[in-house]
Amino acid sequence: MLRGITAAREAVGSHERSGHTLDLVTVPVLAAYPGASLVGSFRRAKPDIVVRVDEPETDDSLHILVRHGHSELGLAHLPLPHLGLHVVELGVQELWLAFPPGTDVGPGAAVPLARLHGADVLGVPRGSWQRDHVERALREQGVRTRLVVEVAHREALVPLVLGGAGTAFVVRETAHAAASLGAVIRPVDPPLRQAYGLVHRPGPLSPAARAFVAHARAACGTG
């Protein structure tokens, strides 16, 4: 209710005010790609808008924070549980494999999931989209791996790979950054992809949120 009142006040008084605030909640893997580039280009276009980026306790709770008004917009993997939220699909995120430097991954551009049977892998905690997506794909292929490091700080995954701790599933953009530091990277066969987009409650948005949605759609080629 309070968020709705604030949005209405900002909409009515937008011509009198130069500064607004955007509340965005997103999971860490989307906060890095594409969240950082979207927020960065948005701030350059709208320097008077302050952006507050929050993180849910678990990936599954993101839609609840938006539904209850904790954040006006959510950047989430899709589809979400049906809670009456409006969805703006923006693109698709893909997971790749990052191996320690010098790893012989065999011929071929992509690594079949079956080749990971018995491999030492690094993982993020349960309740995250990334872990759930990977474990589901491995089960479907009948592949059993050995989780040797579980790390809550996802920014540590690449340094752990570079240090030889094991193999990690990371988003494609992170994989390319890891390759520049010496990691061996490959796409996965079958591909691990999932759509992502912005979600918000039905009804009018604040001027800041409305501007961000339009900017994200234009930047991702969906608007």
N, C-alpha and C positions, 0 to 999 in steps of 0.2 A: 504493500500500500504506500509506504513512504517513498519507495523508488518511483512508483507511478506519479505521485505528487511532484517529486523533484523533476521528472521528465517533463511534466506538463508546465511547470514553472519555467524551466529552461527553454522550452519551445516557445512560450509566450514572450519571454524576455530576451530571446537570443539576439535581438538587434541592439539591446542595451548592454550586453556583456561581451567581452572579448575572450574570456577564459572559461573552459568547461573541463570536466573530468570524465574519463572513460574508464569503467571498471571491466576488466577482461580476466576471465579465469581459463586456464589451459593446462594440459598435462605437460610435463617436462619435454617429452620428445617432440611435441608440436610447438612448444615455446621456442625451441632452437630453430626448427625448420618446419613451417615457414614463418612462425610467429615473429622472430626477431627482425627479419627483413620487412615484413608487413608493418610492424610497429615503427621501424626505423623510417621507412618511406612515408608512412602516415604522418609522423612527427615533422618531417621536412615539409610536407604539404600543409600541415595544420599546426604550426609551432605554438599556438595559444592553447592547445588542448593537452592537458596532463593525462598520461596513461598509467593506470595502476594495474599491474599484472599479478594475479594470484594463482596459487597452485592448490588443487584439491588434495585431501588426505589420500584418496585412492582415485584411479582413473574413473571407476564406476560411479563416484559421487559427484562428478562434475555437473551432470545434468540436474542434480538435486539442488546444487548451489545456485544455478540459474533459475530453476523453477521457483525457489523460495526467495529470490530477489537479492541474494548475497552479491552476485555480480550480474551486470546487465547483459553482457555477452559472454559466450563460451566458445572456445576454439577446441573442437572435439573430433574424435574419430566417429565415423558413421557406419551403420545406423545406431541411433540411441533408442533406449526404451521409450515407448510412446507415452509422453507425459504432457501432450498438448503444446510442445515447443515448436516454434517456427525454425526451419532448417534452411540454410543457404550453403549448398555444396560448393566447395572451392577447388578440390583436386584430389589426387591420390598419392599416398605415401608408400614407399617401397623399402623393405628391409634387405640389406645385403650382408654378406659374411666378411668379417675382418680377421685375418690370420696373422700370427706373429711373423716378423720379418724372416725371410728365407724359407718359409713353409712351401713344400712342394704340393700343390693342389691338383696336379695332374692336368691332362689335356682338356680343352673345351673352355668356352667363355663362361659358362655357368656351372656351379657345383651342385650335383644332385643331392637332395637331403639324405638319401640313403648312404652317401659316402661319410656322413657324420656319425654313423652308428659306432658307439663306443668312444667317441671323441670327448675330450675335456672342453667344456664350454663355460663361458662366463654368463651370468644372468642378472636381471633386475628382480626386485621383490615381487611376490604374488600380488594380484590385484591390479597390475598394470596391463595396459593394452598390449605392449610389446611382448611381455612374457606369455600372456594368454594366447596371443596369436601364434607365437613360435611353438608352444607346447601342443596346441591343437594340430598344427601342421605336421609336427613330428609324430604324433599319435596316428594320424591318418596314413602316414607312410610306414608305420610300424618301426620307427627308429627310436632307439634308446641312447641317450647321451649321458655324460657324467657331469653334473653341475659342480664345478670345483671352486668357484668364487661367486657369491651373491653380493652385489654391491648396490646400496641405496643411492649413492652419489653417482648418477649415470655419466657425469662428465669424466669419471675415472675409468670408464670402460676402455677407451682407446689407449691411455697410458698403460693399463694392465695388459692389453694385447701387445703393445710394443715391448713390454717387459717380459713377454713370453709366458704369461700366466695361462693362456688358453685362447680359444676362438670365441668371437662375440657376434651376435646379430645386432647391426646398427642401421640407422636409416642411410639411404644412398648418399646423401650429402656429407654425412659424417664419415662414411667409408672413403669417399674421395679425399677428404681432409686427412684421414689416417694414412692413405696411400702416399701422400706427399711427405709423410714422416717415416715411411719405410714399411708399413704394413702391406700384406698381400690381400687384395680384395677381390671378391667375385660376387656376381648376382647369384640368386638361388633358383634351382629348378625343382619343383614348380615355383613360380614367383610368389613372394609374400607381399601382397598389396592390400591397402585398405583406404577407403575414401575418408576425407575429412572436410569439415566445414564449420561455419558459425551457427550457433543456436541462440535463440532468445525467446522470451515470453511473447505471446501474441499481444497486439496493441501497439500504441505509438512508442517510438524510441526517443531517447534524448537526442539533441542535435549532434553531440559527439559520437554516440553509437551509430546514428544514422549515417554520419559521414564516414565512419570506419567501415561499415558494411559496404557502402558504395565503393570506397577505396579498395577494399579487399577483392571485391568482384572484378573491378577493372584490372587490378594487378594480376589476378589469377586467370583472366580471360573469360570470366563467366558472366560479366555484366555488360 
